[in-house]
Amino acid sequence: MIQVVNHPNPPLRLVLGADMLEVIHAKLGTVAADLADWKDVSIDTAFEGVAVSVISG
């Protein structure tokens, strides 16, 4: 924890434990698959000429 607190760029979310790391990787895989499955529909909803901004946090 001290290493995280003292780090110049600490993670927004710190995963603790190998089991939780595995769970989160599995969830991210599911989300990535959903994004891939629905990519064409997502892209089709875009408005031409609109700038895209990234929401972080």
N, C-alpha and C positions, 0 to 999 in steps of 0.2 A: 504494500500500500504506500509505503514511503516513496518508492520508486515512481509510482504513478503521480503522487502529489508533487514531487519535485521535477517531474518531466515538463519541458517547455511546451509540449503539445499533447496533453493527456487526452485519452479517449473520452468521447461523450458518454459512451456506455461501455463499462468494463465487464467482461464476462468472466466469472469466477468459477473455475472447476472444469475438468475435462468433459464431464457429462453435459454440462450446460453448453459448452462450446460445440459439442456434437449436435445437441438439440437445435441450436441456432443455425448451424450450417445446414441442417436438414430443412429448416424453415426457409432459409434463404434460397435453397434449391427449389423448393415449392413455389416461392414467389417468382424466381427467375423463369420457371417453366410456365407459370401463368402469364407473365409478361410476353414470353415468346409466343404462346398460343394466341394471344389477343393483340399482337403487335399491329397487324393490318387494320384492325378495327380502331385501335388507338390512333394510328397515323391518319386514318381517314377523317377523324374529327378535327384535325388541325385547320386553323385559318391561315391562308397564305398571307405573307407580309407581316405577320405578328412575331415580334421578338420573344424568344424564350428565356425565362430567368430560372435560375436554380434556387430552390428553397432548401436551406440547410438547417440542421439542428434536429 
